[in-house]
């Protein structure tokens, strides 16, 4: 590809900015575009957003506070079970059973009378061979 094409020039400019640590400058420059765009998107707490990370990731960082009240994306709002259940499901799909189990346990801590969280905890604990934890969760679900 010739060096004077717009694509090459753009790539070289972005690479130069990254090497010089100009990410904050880029962020400030793009805020007038980003803020109205994020407001227009009206992203809700349980919505899923893919940040393709073609830069330092600042749009995702600006988005996270809107969704999770200034918490990290891996730490859902503390009094809601649904984000924990969603994360647990994702972890299970990825084969990360220990992380999924922890998310189910968090869901039960914030909503102790959630049949979904308790049964999900029971099923995964049983799969992992933790009979005591599985039995406890199932007994609690039966009391509801």
C-alpha positions in Angstrom: 0.0 0.0 0.0 1.5 3.4 -0.9 2.5 5.5 2.1 0.5 8.6 1.1 -3.0 7.0 1.2 -5.4 8.3 3.8 -5.6 4.9 5.5 -1.8 4.8 6.0 -1.7 8.4 7.1 -4.4 7.8 9.6 -2.8 4.7 11.0 0.6 6.5 11.3 -1.1 9.4 13.1 -2.9 7.2 15.6 0.3 5.2 16.2 2.2 8.4 16.8 -0.4 9.6 19.3 -0.3 6.3 21.1 3.5 6.4 21.3 3.5 9.9 22.6 0.8 9.2 25.2 -1.8 11.6 23.7 -4.8 9.5 24.7 -6.2 12.1 27.0 -5.9 14.8 24.3 -7.8 12.5 22.0 -10.4 11.9 24.6 -10.9 15.6 25.3 -11.1 16.3 21.6 -13.8 13.6 21.0 -16.0 14.3 24.1 -18.3 16.7 22.2 -19.1 13.8 19.9 -19.0 11.0 22.4 -21.3 12.4 25.1 -24.3 13.1 22.9 -23.8 9.7 21.2 -23.8 7.9 24.5 -26.9 9.8 25.7 -28.7 9.0 22.4 -27.8 5.3 22.8 -29.7 5.3 26.2 -27.8 2.2 27.4 -29.4 0.5 30.4 -27.9 -1.5 33.3 -28.3 -4.9 31.7 -27.6 -4.0 28.1 -24.5 -5.5 26.6 -22.0 -3.3 24.7 -19.0 -4.4 22.7 -16.0 -2.1 22.8 -13.7 -3.3 20.1 -10.8 -1.6 21.8 -9.2 0.0 18.8 -7.6 2.5 21.1 -6.9 3.1 24.8 -10.5 2.2 25.7 -11.7 5.5 27.1 -15.2 5.4 25.4 -15.8 2.2 27.4 -14.5 3.8 30.6 -16.9 6.7 30.0 -19.8 4.3 29.4 -19.3 2.1 32.5 -20.4 4.8 35.0 -23.6 5.2 33.1 -24.4 1.5 33.4 -23.0 0.6 36.8 -22.9 3.8 38.9 -19.2 4.2 38.8 -18.4 0.5 39.5 -16.2 -1.7 37.5 -18.0 -3.7 34.8 -17.2 -6.9 36.7 -18.9 -5.5 39.9 -22.6 -5.1 39.3 -24.8 -2.9 41.5 -24.9 -4.4 45.0 -28.6 -4.7 45.5 -29.6 -6.2 42.2 -29.2 -9.9 41.5 -29.7 -9.8 37.7 -26.2 -8.5 36.8 -24.6 -11.2 38.9 -26.7 -13.9 37.3 -25.8 -12.5 33.8 -22.1 -12.6 34.7 -22.5 -16.1 36.1 -24.1 -17.3 32.9 -21.3 -15.8 30.8 -18.7 -17.4 33.0 -20.3 -20.7 32.7 -20.4 -20.4 28.9 -16.7 -19.7 29.0 -16.0 -22.7 31.2 -15.1 -20.5 34.2 -17.2 -22.4 36.7 -15.4 -21.1 39.8 -16.0 -17.5 38.7 -19.6 -18.4 37.9 -20.1 -20.0 41.3 -18.9 -16.8 43.0 -21.3 -14.7 40.9 -24.2 -17.0 41.9 -23.1 -16.7 45.6 -23.1 -12.9 45.3 -26.6 -13.0 43.7 -27.8 -15.0 46.7 -26.1 -12.6 49.1 -27.9 -9.5 47.6 -31.2 -11.4 47.1 -31.3 -14.3 49.5 -34.9 -15.2 48.5 -34.2 -15.5 44.8 -35.2 -18.9 43.5 -33.3 -18.4 40.3 -30.1 -17.5 42.1 -30.5 -20.4 44.6 -31.3 -23.0 42.0 -28.5 -21.9 39.7 -26.1 -22.0 42.7 -27.4 -25.5 43.5 -27.0 -26.9 40.0 -23.4 -25.5 39.6 -22.3 -26.5 43.0 -23.6 -30.0 42.4 -21.8 -30.1 39.1 -18.6 -29.0 40.8 -19.0 -31.7 43.5 -19.8 -29.3 46.4 -22.6 -31.3 47.8 -22.9 -29.3 51.0 -23.2 -26.0 49.1 -25.7 -27.5 46.6 -27.8 -29.0 49.4 -27.9 -25.7 51.3 -28.9 -23.7 48.3 -31.6 -26.2 47.3 -33.0 -26.4 50.9 -33.2 -22.6 51.0 -35.0 -22.5 47.6 -37.5 -25.0 48.9 -38.3 -22.8 51.9 -39.3 -19.9 49.6 
